[in-house]
């Protein structure tokens, strides 16, 4: 492959990556709207922010989805841990704010 | 809100979160297909795995997207750092494998 051809191919792949990133960020934003609603609902109803049963269900499910879709399962777990950590901190801040 | 009503509402929100998670995992899997191709292309063409110019472009872009979509920018950066770290390790392993 010539350098020019390689540069073109790299540009094409990066355009796809940029499109996927835009989709990912928008889906993550929508996910956070949902988890914020969950946080407010839990605070209003006196439910605890963390829910180990729900979290273990999510971890198992995401692991299966990652497996099925060809995503590295270790990455999927790191991603999930990042999300869950954020969600718990969000719920705790909503609880502290007394909503 | 009654406990029953709160439980129903929680169930509804969690169904949306589960749908979004499935979409996120599939998009991440597609993203990794692209970055694996980038890794192989770079290894074949003798380009270095990491590309600071591209990464700073991506960080700036994702920050703007996060801002526009209402996603917490700090979370967006942690997410991006996770992705970039994975991509670089992936490129390095492709390079080591001598593709």
N, CA and C atoms of all chains as a GROMACS GRO file, in nm:
protein
  594
    1UNK      N    1   0.084  -0.120   0.000
    1UNK     CA    2   0.000   0.000   0.000
    1UNK      C    3   0.088   0.125   0.000
    2UNK      N    4   0.058   0.219  -0.089
    2UNK     CA    5   0.137   0.343  -0.091
    2UNK      C    6   0.104   0.426   0.033
    3UNK      N    7   0.194   0.521   0.064
    3UNK     CA    8   0.170   0.610   0.179
    3UNK      C    9   0.041   0.690   0.159
    4UNK      N   10   0.017   0.730   0.032
    4UNK     CA   11  -0.102   0.810   0.003
    4UNK      C   12  -0.228   0.728   0.026
    5UNK      N   13  -0.226   0.605  -0.021
    5UNK     CA   14  -0.338   0.512  -0.004
    5UNK      C   15  -0.362   0.486   0.146
    6UNK      N   16  -0.254   0.466   0.220
    6UNK     CA   17  -0.265   0.441   0.365
    6UNK      C   18  -0.326   0.563   0.436
    7UNK      N   19  -0.284   0.683   0.393
    7UNK     CA   20  -0.336   0.805   0.454
    7UNK      C   21  -0.486   0.820   0.427
    8UNK      N   22  -0.526   0.785   0.304
    8UNK     CA   23  -0.669   0.791   0.267
    8UNK      C   24  -0.751   0.694   0.350
    9UNK      N   25  -0.698   0.574   0.364
    9UNK     CA   26  -0.766   0.468   0.440
    9UNK      C   27  -0.779   0.510   0.588
   10UNK      N   28  -0.672   0.569   0.640
   10UNK     CA   29  -0.675   0.617   0.779
   10UNK      C   30  -0.782   0.726   0.795
   11UNK      N   31  -0.791   0.815   0.697
   11UNK     CA   32  -0.890   0.922   0.702
   11UNK      C   33  -1.032   0.865   0.701
   12UNK      N   34  -1.054   0.764   0.617
   12UNK     CA   35  -1.186   0.700   0.606
   12UNK      C   36  -1.225   0.636   0.740
   13UNK      N   37  -1.130   0.561   0.799
   13UNK     CA   38  -1.158   0.494   0.926
   13UNK      C   39  -1.184   0.595   1.037
   14UNK      N   40  -1.107   0.703   1.037
   14UNK     CA   41  -1.125   0.804   1.141
   14UNK      C   42  -1.258   0.876   1.128
   15UNK      N   43  -1.308   0.891   1.005
   15UNK     CA   44  -1.441   0.951   0.987
   15UNK      C   45  -1.547   0.862   1.051
   16UNK      N   46  -1.534   0.731   1.032
   16UNK     CA   47  -1.629   0.638   1.096
   16UNK      C   48  -1.619   0.646   1.248
   17UNK      N   49  -1.496   0.650   1.298
   17UNK     CA   50  -1.477   0.658   1.443
   17UNK      C   51  -1.541   0.787   1.498
   18UNK      N   52  -1.522   0.898   1.427
   18UNK     CA   53  -1.582   1.024   1.472
   18UNK      C   54  -1.734   1.018   1.473
   19UNK      N   55  -1.793   0.954   1.371
   19UNK     CA   56  -1.939   0.937   1.369
   19UNK      C   57  -1.985   0.852   1.487
   20UNK      N   58  -1.914   0.743   1.511
   20UNK     CA   59  -1.952   0.654   1.622
   20UNK      C   60  -1.938   0.726   1.755
   21UNK      N   61  -1.833   0.808   1.770
   21UNK     CA   62  -1.814   0.883   1.894
   21UNK      C   63  -1.929   0.981   1.919
   22UNK      N   64  -1.975   1.046   1.813
   22UNK     CA   65  -2.087   1.140   1.829
   22UNK      C   66  -2.211   1.062   1.875
   23UNK      N   67  -2.234   0.946   1.813
   23UNK     CA   68  -2.349   0.863   1.854
   23UNK      C   69  -2.333   0.817   1.999
   24UNK      N   70  -2.212   0.774   2.036
   24UNK     CA   71  -2.187   0.728   2.173
   24UNK      C   72  -2.214   0.838   2.275
   25UNK      N   73  -2.162   0.957   2.248
   25UNK     CA   74  -2.181   1.068   2.343
   25UNK      C   75  -2.330   1.100   2.359
   26UNK      N   76  -2.404   1.101   2.247
   26UNK     CA   77  -2.546   1.132   2.257
   26UNK      C   78  -2.623   1.023   2.330
   27UNK      N   79  -2.586   0.898   2.308
   27UNK     CA   80  -2.652   0.790   2.383
   27UNK      C   81  -2.616   0.796   2.531
   28UNK      N   82  -2.490   0.828   2.561
   28UNK     CA   83  -2.450   0.842   2.702
   28UNK      C   84  -2.527   0.956   2.769
   29UNK      N   85  -2.546   1.066   2.693
   29UNK     CA   86  -2.622   1.179   2.750
   29UNK      C   87  -2.766   1.135   2.781
   30UNK      N   88  -2.825   1.058   2.691
   30UNK     CA   89  -2.961   1.008   2.713
   30UNK      C   90  -2.964   0.912   2.832
   31UNK      N   91  -2.860   0.828   2.841
   31UNK     CA   92  -2.850   0.735   2.955
   31UNK      C   93  -2.845   0.812   3.088
   32UNK      N   94  -2.769   0.922   3.088
   32UNK     CA   95  -2.759   1.001   3.211
   32UNK      C   96  -2.888   1.074   3.245
   33UNK      N   97  -2.965   1.110   3.143
   33UNK     CA   98  -3.097   1.168   3.173
   33UNK      C   99  -3.181   1.065   3.248
   34UNK      N  100  -3.174   0.941   3.201
   34UNK     CA  101  -3.251   0.833   3.267
   34UNK      C  102  -3.200   0.807   3.408
   35UNK      N  103  -3.067   0.801   3.426
   35UNK     CA  104  -3.016   0.770   3.560
   35UNK      C  105  -3.039   0.887   3.656
   36UNK      N  106  -3.042   1.009   3.602
   36UNK     CA  107  -3.076   1.122   3.689
   36UNK      C  108  -3.220   1.111   3.737
   37UNK      N  109  -3.308   1.070   3.646
   37UNK     CA  110  -3.448   1.048   3.686
   37UNK      C  111  -3.458   0.939   3.791
   38UNK      N  112  -3.379   0.831   3.771
   38UNK     CA  113  -3.377   0.722   3.869
   38UNK      C  114  -3.331   0.778   4.004
   39UNK      N  115  -3.226   0.860   4.002
   39UNK     CA  116  -3.172   0.917   4.126
   39UNK      C  117  -3.275   1.001   4.200
   40UNK      N  118  -3.348   1.083   4.124
   40UNK     CA  119  -3.448   1.169   4.188
   40UNK      C  120  -3.564   1.085   4.242
   41UNK      N  121  -3.604   0.985   4.164
   41UNK     CA  122  -3.712   0.895   4.207
   41UNK      C  123  -3.673   0.822   4.336
   42UNK      N  124  -3.549   0.771   4.339
   42UNK     CA  125  -3.502   0.699   4.458
   42UNK      C  126  -3.497   0.791   4.580
   43UNK      N  127  -3.448   0.915   4.558
   43UNK     CA  128  -3.436   1.009   4.670
   43UNK      C  129  -3.576   1.044   4.724
   44UNK      N  130  -3.669   1.069   4.630
   44UNK     CA  131  -3.807   1.102   4.670
   44UNK      C  132  -3.875   0.988   4.745
   45UNK      N  133  -3.843   0.864   4.701
   45UNK     CA  134  -3.912   0.747   4.758
   45UNK      C  135  -3.835   0.682   4.871
   46UNK      N  136  -3.720   0.743   4.907
   46UNK     CA  137  -3.641   0.690   5.018
   46UNK      C  138  -3.571   0.559   4.988
   47UNK      N  139  -3.551   0.529   4.857
   47UNK     CA  140  -3.476   0.408   4.822
   47UNK      C  141  -3.325   0.440   4.829
   48UNK      N  142  -3.242   0.342   4.866
   48UNK     CA  143  -3.098   0.369   4.873
   48UNK      C  144  -3.039   0.391   4.732
   49UNK      N  145  -2.935   0.477   4.719
   49UNK     CA  146  -2.878   0.505   4.586
   49UNK      C  147  -2.823   0.379   4.516
   50UNK      N  148  -2.749   0.298   4.592
   50UNK     CA  149  -2.689   0.180   4.528
   50UNK      C  150  -2.784   0.062   4.541
   51UNK      N  151  -2.779  -0.027   4.441
   51UNK     CA  152  -2.866  -0.145   4.439
   51UNK      C  153  -2.784  -0.262   4.386
   52UNK      N  154  -2.721  -0.339   4.477
   52UNK     CA  155  -2.629  -0.444   4.434
   52UNK      C  156  -2.693  -0.549   4.342
   53UNK      N  157  -2.822  -0.579   4.363
   53UNK     CA  158  -2.889  -0.679   4.278
   53UNK      C  159  -2.898  -0.628   4.134
   54UNK      N  160  -2.941  -0.503   4.120
   54UNK     CA  161  -2.950  -0.440   3.988
   54UNK      C  162  -2.811  -0.433   3.923
   55UNK      N  163  -2.710  -0.394   4.002
   55UNK     CA  164  -2.575  -0.382   3.946
   55UNK      C  165  -2.521  -0.516   3.898
   56UNK      N  166  -2.547  -0.622   3.976
   56UNK     CA  167  -2.493  -0.752   3.933
   56UNK      C  168  -2.569  -0.801   3.810
   57UNK      N  169  -2.699  -0.768   3.801
   57UNK     CA  170  -2.776  -0.800   3.678
   57UNK      C  171  -2.716  -0.726   3.559
   58UNK      N  172  -2.685  -0.598   3.578
   58UNK     CA  173  -2.630  -0.518   3.468
   58UNK      C  174  -2.493  -0.569   3.423
   59UNK      N  175  -2.409  -0.604   3.521
   59UNK     CA  176  -2.275  -0.653   3.487
   59UNK      C  177  -2.285  -0.784   3.406
   60UNK      N  178  -2.372  -0.874   3.452
   60UNK     CA  179  -2.389  -1.002   3.382
   60UNK      C  180  -2.441  -0.978   3.239
   61UNK      N  181  -2.539  -0.890   3.229
   61UNK     CA  182  -2.600  -0.863   3.099
   61UNK      C  183  -2.501  -0.796   3.004
   62UNK      N  184  -2.427  -0.696   3.054
   62UNK     CA  185  -2.331  -0.626   2.967
   62UNK      C  186  -2.219  -0.721   2.923
   63UNK      N  187  -2.181  -0.810   3.013
   63UNK     CA  188  -2.077  -0.908   2.977
   63UNK      C  189  -2.126  -0.996   2.861
   64UNK      N  190  -2.253  -1.038   2.869
   64UNK     CA  191  -2.311  -1.122   2.763
   64UNK      C  192  -2.323  -1.044   2.632
   65UNK      N  193  -2.368  -0.918   2.642
   65UNK     CA  194  -2.380  -0.834   2.522
   65UNK      C  195  -2.243  -0.810   2.458
   66UNK      N  196  -2.143  -0.787   2.543
   66UNK     CA  197  -2.008  -0.762   2.492
   66UNK      C  198  -1.957  -0.885   2.418
   67UNK      N  199  -1.985  -1.000   2.476
   67UNK     CA  200  -1.943  -1.126   2.418
   67UNK      C  201  -2.008  -1.147   2.282
   68UNK      N  202  -2.137  -1.125   2.278
   68UNK     CA  203  -2.217  -1.145   2.156
   68UNK      C  204  -2.174  -1.047   2.045
   69UNK      N  205  -2.136  -0.925   2.084
   69UNK     CA  206  -2.107  -0.823   1.983
   69UNK      C  207  -1.959  -0.818   1.945
   70UNK      N  208  -1.876  -0.899   2.012
   70UNK     CA  209  -1.734  -0.901   1.978
   70UNK      C  210  -1.654  -0.795   2.050
   71UNK      N  211  -1.716  -0.727   2.148
   71UNK     CA  212  -1.640  -0.628   2.226
   71UNK      C  213  -1.557  -0.701   2.331
   72UNK      N  214  -1.437  -0.655   2.352
   72UNK     CA  215  -1.351  -0.712   2.455
   72UNK      C  216  -1.424  -0.709   2.590
   73UNK      N  217  -1.448  -0.825   2.654
   73UNK     CA  218  -1.527  -0.824   2.779
   73UNK      C  219  -1.460  -0.746   2.893
   74UNK      N  220  -1.326  -0.746   2.895
   74UNK     CA  221  -1.255  -0.668   2.999
   74UNK      C  222  -1.284  -0.519   2.982
   75UNK      N  223  -1.283  -0.474   2.857
   75UNK     CA  224  -1.314  -0.333   2.832
   75UNK      C  225  -1.458  -0.303   2.873
   76UNK      N  226  -1.549  -0.395   2.839
   76UNK     CA  227  -1.691  -0.375   2.873
   76UNK      C  228  -1.708  -0.359   3.023
   77UNK      N  229  -1.632  -0.438   3.101
   77UNK     CA  230  -1.645  -0.427   3.246
   77UNK      C  231  -1.589  -0.296   3.299
   78UNK      N  232  -1.476  -0.252   3.241
   78UNK     CA  233  -1.418  -0.124   3.284
   78UNK      C  234  -1.515  -0.011   3.253
   79UNK      N  235  -1.576  -0.020   3.135
   79UNK     CA  236  -1.674   0.079   3.092
   79UNK      C  237  -1.793   0.080   3.188
   80UNK      N  238  -1.842  -0.038   3.222
   80UNK     CA  239  -1.955  -0.050   3.313
   80UNK      C  240  -1.920   0.003   3.452
   81UNK      N  241  -1.800  -0.030   3.500
   81UNK     CA  242  -1.757   0.017   3.632
   81UNK      C  243  -1.755   0.169   3.634
   82UNK      N  244  -1.708   0.229   3.526
   82UNK     CA  245  -1.704   0.376   3.514
   82UNK      C  246  -1.845   0.433   3.523
   83UNK      N  247  -1.937   0.372   3.451
   83UNK     CA  248  -2.076   0.418   3.449
   83UNK      C  249  -2.141   0.402   3.587
   84UNK      N  250  -2.125   0.286   3.647
   84UNK     CA  251  -2.191   0.260   3.776
   84UNK      C  252  -2.137   0.353   3.884
   85UNK      N  253  -2.007   0.373   3.884
   85UNK     CA  254  -1.944   0.464   3.979
   85UNK      C  255  -2.004   0.604   3.966
   86UNK      N  256  -2.021   0.648   3.841
   86UNK     CA  257  -2.077   0.781   3.814
   86UNK      C  258  -2.223   0.788   3.861
   87UNK      N  259  -2.296   0.682   3.836
   87UNK     CA  260  -2.437   0.677   3.873
   87UNK      C  261  -2.453   0.686   4.024
   88UNK      N  262  -2.371   0.611   4.097
   88UNK     CA  263  -2.381   0.612   4.244
   88UNK      C  264  -2.347   0.750   4.298
   89UNK      N  265  -2.241   0.810   4.243
   89UNK     CA  266  -2.206   0.945   4.289
   89UNK      C  267  -2.316   1.045   4.260
   90UNK      N  268  -2.379   1.028   4.144
   90UNK     CA  269  -2.491   1.114   4.105
   90UNK      C  270  -2.608   1.097   4.202
   91UNK      N  271  -2.642   0.971   4.233
   91UNK     CA  272  -2.753   0.946   4.326
   91UNK      C  273  -2.723   1.006   4.463
   92UNK      N  274  -2.596   0.991   4.507
   92UNK     CA  275  -2.560   1.044   4.639
   92UNK      C  276  -2.569   1.196   4.643
   93UNK      N  277  -2.530   1.261   4.531
   93UNK     CA  278  -2.536   1.407   4.532
   93UNK      C  279  -2.682   1.454   4.530
   94UNK      N  280  -2.769   1.379   4.461
   94UNK     CA  281  -2.912   1.414   4.460
   94UNK      C  282  -2.969   1.398   4.601
   95UNK      N  283  -2.927   1.291   4.670
   95UNK     CA  284  -2.976   1.266   4.806
   95UNK      C  285  -2.930   1.378   4.901
   96UNK      N  286  -2.801   1.415   4.885
   96UNK     CA  287  -2.747   1.522   4.969
   96UNK      C  288  -2.821   1.654   4.946
   97UNK      N  289  -2.855   1.679   4.816
   97UNK     CA  290  -2.923   1.805   4.782
   97UNK      C  291  -3.066   1.806   4.834
   98UNK      N  292  -3.114   1.690   4.879
   98UNK     CA  293  -3.245   1.681   4.944
   98UNK      C  294  -3.363   1.693   4.850
   99UNK      N  295  -3.347   1.648   4.726
   99UNK     CA  296  -3.461   1.650   4.632
   99UNK      C  297  -3.566   1.548   4.677
  100UNK      N  298  -4.614   0.997   4.572
  100UNK     CA  299  -4.614   0.877   4.486
  100UNK      C  300  -4.616   0.750   4.574
  101UNK      N  301  -4.706   0.656   4.542
  101UNK     CA  302  -4.711   0.530   4.621
  101UNK      C  303  -4.587   0.448   4.591
  102UNK      N  304  -4.557   0.352   4.680
  102UNK     CA  305  -4.443   0.263   4.658
  102UNK      C  306  -4.459   0.186   4.527
  103UNK      N  307  -4.584   0.146   4.500
  103UNK     CA  308  -4.611   0.068   4.379
  103UNK      C  309  -4.584   0.151   4.254
  104UNK      N  310  -4.630   0.274   4.256
  104UNK     CA  311  -4.610   0.368   4.145
  104UNK      C  312  -4.459   0.394   4.125
  105UNK      N  313  -4.386   0.412   4.237
  105UNK     CA  314  -4.242   0.436   4.229
  105UNK      C  315  -4.171   0.314   4.169
  106UNK      N  316  -4.214   0.195   4.208
  106UNK     CA  317  -4.153   0.072   4.156
  106UNK      C  318  -4.176   0.058   4.007
  107UNK      N  319  -4.297   0.094   3.962
  107UNK     CA  320  -4.330   0.090   3.818
  107UNK      C  321  -4.244   0.188   3.739
  108UNK      N  322  -4.231   0.307   3.795
  108UNK     CA  323  -4.153   0.413   3.731
  108UNK      C  324  -4.006   0.371   3.721
  109UNK      N  325  -3.956   0.311   3.829
  109UNK     CA  326  -3.818   0.262   3.830
  109UNK      C  327  -3.800   0.155   3.722
  110UNK      N  328  -3.896   0.067   3.710
  110UNK     CA  329  -3.891  -0.040   3.610
  110UNK      C  330  -3.887   0.018   3.468
  111UNK      N  331  -3.969   0.119   3.444
  111UNK     CA  332  -3.976   0.185   3.314
  111UNK      C  333  -3.842   0.250   3.279
  112UNK      N  334  -3.785   0.322   3.376
  112UNK     CA  335  -3.657   0.388   3.351
  112UNK      C  336  -3.545   0.286   3.328
  113UNK      N  337  -3.548   0.177   3.406
  113UNK     CA  338  -3.444   0.076   3.388
  113UNK      C  339  -3.453   0.006   3.254
  114UNK      N  340  -3.575  -0.008   3.201
  114UNK     CA  341  -3.589  -0.067   3.067
  114UNK      C  342  -3.523   0.022   2.962
  115UNK      N  343  -3.540   0.154   2.978
  115UNK     CA  344  -3.473   0.246   2.884
  115UNK      C  345  -3.322   0.237   2.899
  116UNK      N  346  -3.275   0.232   3.023
  116UNK     CA  347  -3.130   0.223   3.047
  116UNK      C  348  -3.075   0.094   2.984
  117UNK      N  349  -3.147  -0.016   2.999
  117UNK     CA  350  -3.102  -0.143   2.940
  117UNK      C  351  -3.096  -0.136   2.788
  118UNK      N  352  -3.196  -0.070   2.727
  118UNK     CA  353  -3.194  -0.052   2.581
  118UNK      C  354  -3.075   0.032   2.539
  119UNK      N  355  -3.051   0.141   2.612
  119UNK     CA  356  -2.939   0.229   2.577
  119UNK      C  357  -2.806   0.155   2.594
  120UNK      N  358  -2.795   0.074   2.699
  120UNK     CA  359  -2.671  -0.001   2.721
  120UNK      C  360  -2.644  -0.099   2.606
  121UNK      N  361  -2.749  -0.164   2.558
  121UNK     CA  362  -2.730  -0.257   2.445
  121UNK      C  363  -2.680  -0.180   2.323
  122UNK      N  364  -2.740  -0.062   2.299
  122UNK     CA  365  -2.696   0.020   2.186
  122UNK      C  366  -2.551   0.066   2.206
  123UNK      N  367  -2.517   0.108   2.328
  123UNK     CA  368  -2.380   0.154   2.357
  123UNK      C  369  -2.278   0.043   2.334
  124UNK      N  370  -2.308  -0.077   2.383
  124UNK     CA  371  -2.213  -0.188   2.365
  124UNK      C  372  -2.194  -0.220   2.217
  125UNK      N  373  -2.303  -0.219   2.141
  125UNK     CA  374  -2.289  -0.250   1.998
  125UNK      C  375  -2.213  -0.141   1.923
  126UNK      N  376  -2.235  -0.015   1.961
  126UNK     CA  377  -2.158   0.093   1.898
  126UNK      C  378  -2.011   0.085   1.938
  127UNK      N  379  -1.985   0.052   2.065
  127UNK     CA  380  -1.846   0.038   2.109
  127UNK      C  381  -1.777  -0.077   2.033
  128UNK      N  382  -1.852  -0.185   2.011
  128UNK     CA  383  -1.795  -0.298   1.937
  128UNK      C  384  -1.759  -0.254   1.794
  129UNK      N  385  -1.847  -0.176   1.733
  129UNK     CA  386  -1.821  -0.127   1.598
  129UNK      C  387  -1.701  -0.031   1.599
  130UNK      N  388  -1.693   0.053   1.703
  130UNK     CA  389  -1.580   0.145   1.718
  130UNK      C  390  -1.449   0.066   1.727
  131UNK      N  391  -1.451  -0.042   1.802
  131UNK     CA  392  -1.329  -0.122   1.814
  131UNK      C  393  -1.292  -0.195   1.686
  132UNK      N  394  -1.391  -0.230   1.606
  132UNK     CA  395  -1.360  -0.288   1.475
  132UNK      C  396  -1.281  -0.185   1.394
  133UNK      N  397  -1.327  -0.060   1.400
  133UNK     CA  398  -1.258   0.047   1.326
  133UNK      C  399  -1.118   0.071   1.381
  134UNK      N  400  -1.104   0.076   1.514
  134UNK     CA  401  -0.971   0.106   1.570
  134UNK      C  402  -0.876  -0.012   1.548
  135UNK      N  403  -0.931  -0.134   1.544
  135UNK     CA  404  -0.843  -0.247   1.512
  135UNK      C  405  -0.790  -0.235   1.369
  136UNK      N  406  -0.879  -0.191   1.279
  136UNK     CA  407  -0.835  -0.170   1.140
  136UNK      C  408  -0.729  -0.061   1.134
  137UNK      N  409  -0.750   0.046   1.213
  137UNK     CA  410  -0.651   0.154   1.217
  137UNK      C  411  -0.518   0.098   1.267
  138UNK      N  412  -0.525   0.015   1.372
  138UNK     CA  413  -0.403  -0.043   1.429
  138UNK      C  414  -0.327  -0.126   1.327
  139UNK      N  415  -0.401  -0.208   1.252
  139UNK     CA  416  -0.334  -0.293   1.153
  139UNK      C  417  -0.276  -0.210   1.039
  140UNK      N  418  -0.353  -0.109   0.998
  140UNK     CA  419  -0.306  -0.019   0.892
  140UNK      C  420  -0.178   0.052   0.936
  141UNK      N  421  -0.177   0.103   1.060
  141UNK     CA  422  -0.059   0.174   1.110
  141UNK      C  423   0.062   0.081   1.118
  142UNK      N  424   0.038  -0.043   1.168
  142UNK     CA  425   0.148  -0.138   1.181
  142UNK      C  426   0.206  -0.172   1.043
  143UNK      N  427   0.116  -0.196   0.945
  143UNK     CA  428   0.159  -0.230   0.808
  143UNK      C  429   0.236  -0.116   0.744
  144UNK      N  430   0.191   0.008   0.775
  144UNK     CA  431   0.250   0.124   0.708
  144UNK      C  432   0.362   0.188   0.789
  145UNK      N  433   0.395   0.127   0.904
  145UNK     CA  434   0.504   0.180   0.986
  145UNK      C  435   0.473   0.310   1.056
  146UNK      N  436   0.342   0.340   1.073
  146UNK     CA  437   0.306   0.462   1.148
  146UNK      C  438   0.309   0.429   1.298
  147UNK      N  439   0.343   0.527   1.383
  147UNK     CA  440   0.346   0.499   1.528
  147UNK      C  441   0.204   0.476   1.582
  148UNK      N  442   0.188   0.390   1.685
  148UNK     CA  443   0.054   0.363   1.737
  148UNK      C  444  -0.016   0.489   1.791
  149UNK      N  445   0.055   0.568   1.870
  149UNK     CA  446  -0.008   0.687   1.928
  149UNK      C  447   0.007   0.806   1.835
  150UNK      N  448  -0.092   0.895   1.838
  150UNK     CA  449  -0.090   1.013   1.751
  150UNK      C  450  -0.146   1.131   1.832
  151UNK      N  451  -0.056   1.205   1.900
  151UNK     CA  452  -0.101   1.312   1.991
  151UNK      C  453  -0.189   1.416   1.924
  152UNK      N  454  -0.164   1.447   1.795
  152UNK     CA  455  -0.247   1.548   1.727
  152UNK      C  456  -0.391   1.498   1.715
  153UNK      N  457  -0.404   1.374   1.670
  153UNK     CA  458  -0.537   1.314   1.657
  153UNK      C  459  -0.606   1.308   1.795
  154UNK      N  460  -0.530   1.267   1.896
  154UNK     CA  461  -0.591   1.255   2.029
  154UNK      C  462  -0.638   1.390   2.083
  155UNK      N  463  -0.559   1.494   2.059
  155UNK     CA  464  -0.603   1.623   2.113
  155UNK      C  465  -0.724   1.674   2.033
  156UNK      N  466  -0.729   1.642   1.904
  156UNK     CA  467  -0.848   1.673   1.823
  156UNK      C  468  -0.970   1.601   1.880
  157UNK      N  469  -0.953   1.473   1.911
  157UNK     CA  470  -1.066   1.394   1.962
  157UNK      C  471  -1.114   1.445   2.097
  158UNK      N  472  -1.018   1.478   2.184
  158UNK     CA  473  -1.056   1.526   2.318
  158UNK      C  474  -1.134   1.657   2.306
  159UNK      N  475  -1.087   1.747   2.222
  159UNK     CA  476  -1.155   1.875   2.203
  159UNK      C  477  -1.296   1.854   2.146
  160UNK      N  478  -1.304   1.767   2.047
  160UNK     CA  479  -1.432   1.739   1.981
  160UNK      C  480  -1.531   1.675   2.078
  161UNK      N  481  -1.484   1.573   2.152
  161UNK     CA  482  -1.574   1.504   2.245
  161UNK      C  483  -1.621   1.597   2.356
  162UNK      N  484  -1.532   1.687   2.399
  162UNK     CA  485  -1.570   1.784   2.501
  162UNK      C  486  -1.684   1.872   2.449
  163UNK      N  487  -1.672   1.915   2.323
  163UNK     CA  488  -1.776   2.000   2.263
  163UNK      C  489  -1.907   1.922   2.247
  164UNK      N  490  -1.896   1.798   2.202
  164UNK     CA  491  -2.016   1.714   2.185
  164UNK      C  492  -2.085   1.692   2.320
  165UNK      N  493  -2.003   1.666   2.422
  165UNK     CA  494  -2.057   1.640   2.555
  165UNK      C  495  -2.133   1.762   2.605
  166UNK      N  496  -2.073   1.876   2.579
  166UNK     CA  497  -2.131   2.003   2.621
  166UNK      C  498  -2.265   2.026   2.553
  167UNK      N  499  -2.266   2.005   2.422
  167UNK     CA  500  -2.386   2.026   2.339
  167UNK      C  501  -2.498   1.930   2.377
  168UNK      N  502  -2.460   1.805   2.416
  168UNK     CA  503  -2.562   1.703   2.442
  168UNK      C  504  -2.606   1.699   2.588
  169UNK      N  505  -2.541   1.780   2.672
  169UNK     CA  506  -2.578   1.780   2.814
  169UNK      C  507  -2.509   1.672   2.896
  170UNK      N  508  -2.412   1.604   2.836
  170UNK     CA  509  -2.336   1.504   2.913
  170UNK      C  510  -2.233   1.576   2.999
  171UNK      N  511  -2.216   1.527   3.120
  171UNK     CA  512  -2.115   1.584   3.209
  171UNK      C  513  -1.977   1.579   3.141
  172UNK      N  514  -1.911   1.695   3.118
  172UNK     CA  515  -1.784   1.694   3.044
  172UNK      C  516  -1.673   1.615   3.114
  173UNK      N  517  -1.674   1.614   3.246
  173UNK     CA  518  -1.573   1.536   3.320
  173UNK      C  519  -1.590   1.387   3.292
  174UNK      N  520  -1.716   1.342   3.288
  174UNK     CA  521  -1.741   1.203   3.256
  174UNK      C  522  -1.697   1.173   3.113
  175UNK      N  523  -1.727   1.264   3.021
  175UNK     CA  524  -1.690   1.244   2.880
  175UNK      C  525  -1.539   1.228   2.867
  176UNK      N  526  -1.464   1.306   2.945
  176UNK     CA  527  -1.318   1.294   2.937
  176UNK      C  528  -1.267   1.164   2.995
  177UNK      N  529  -1.326   1.119   3.105
  177UNK     CA  530  -1.286   0.991   3.163
  177UNK      C  531  -1.316   0.877   3.064
  178UNK      N  532  -1.432   0.889   3.000
  178UNK     CA  533  -1.472   0.791   2.900
  178UNK      C  534  -1.373   0.789   2.783
  179UNK      N  535  -1.338   0.909   2.737
  179UNK     CA  536  -1.244   0.919   2.626
  179UNK      C  537  -1.106   0.866   2.665
  180UNK      N  538  -1.062   0.898   2.787
  180UNK     CA  539  -0.931   0.849   2.834
  180UNK      C  540  -0.929   0.696   2.835
  181UNK      N  541  -1.040   0.638   2.879
  181UNK     CA  542  -1.053   0.492   2.881
  181UNK      C  543  -1.040   0.435   2.740
  182UNK      N  544  -1.110   0.496   2.646
  182UNK     CA  545  -1.107   0.452   2.507
  182UNK      C  546  -0.968   0.467   2.446
  183UNK      N  547  -0.907   0.582   2.464
  183UNK     CA  548  -0.776   0.607   2.402
  183UNK      C  549  -0.670   0.513   2.458
  184UNK      N  550  -0.674   0.492   2.589
  184UNK     CA  551  -0.581   0.400   2.654
  184UNK      C  552  -0.593   0.260   2.592
  185UNK      N  553  -0.719   0.218   2.571
  185UNK     CA  554  -0.746   0.086   2.512
  185UNK      C  555  -0.695   0.080   2.368
  186UNK      N  556  -0.717   0.187   2.295
  186UNK     CA  557  -0.676   0.192   2.155
  186UNK      C  558  -0.523   0.182   2.144
  187UNK      N  559  -0.453   0.256   2.229
  187UNK     CA  560  -0.306   0.254   2.222
  187UNK      C  561  -0.254   0.115   2.258
  188UNK      N  562  -0.312   0.054   2.362
  188UNK     CA  563  -0.268  -0.081   2.398
  188UNK      C  564  -0.296  -0.180   2.285
  189UNK      N  565  -0.409  -0.160   2.220
  189UNK     CA  566  -0.445  -0.244   2.106
  189UNK      C  567  -0.344  -0.228   1.991
  190UNK      N  568  -0.312  -0.102   1.959
  190UNK     CA  569  -0.214  -0.077   1.852
  190UNK      C  570  -0.079  -0.139   1.886
  191UNK      N  571  -0.040  -0.127   2.013
  191UNK     CA  572   0.091  -0.181   2.053
  191UNK      C  573   0.094  -0.334   2.044
  192UNK      N  574  -0.020  -0.397   2.078
  192UNK     CA  575  -0.020  -0.543   2.071
  192UNK      C  576  -0.018  -0.590   1.926
  193UNK      N  577  -0.084  -0.514   1.837
  193UNK     CA  578  -0.081  -0.547   1.694
  193UNK      C  579   0.062  -0.533   1.641
  194UNK      N  580   0.130  -0.426   1.686
  194UNK     CA  581   0.267  -0.401   1.642
  194UNK      C  582   0.360  -0.515   1.691
  195UNK      N  583   0.341  -0.552   1.819
  195UNK     CA  584   0.423  -0.662   1.874
  195UNK      C  585   0.399  -0.792   1.800
  196UNK      N  586   0.271  -0.816   1.761
  196UNK     CA  587   0.237  -0.942   1.692
  196UNK      C  588   0.293  -0.942   1.550
  197UNK      N  589   0.341  -0.827   1.505
  197UNK     CA  590   0.409  -0.818   1.376
  197UNK      C  591   0.319  -0.827   1.256
  198UNK      N  592   0.192  -0.780   1.268
  198UNK     CA  593   0.102  -0.778   1.152
  198UNK      C  594   0.152  -0.676   1.050
   0.00000   0.00000   0.00000
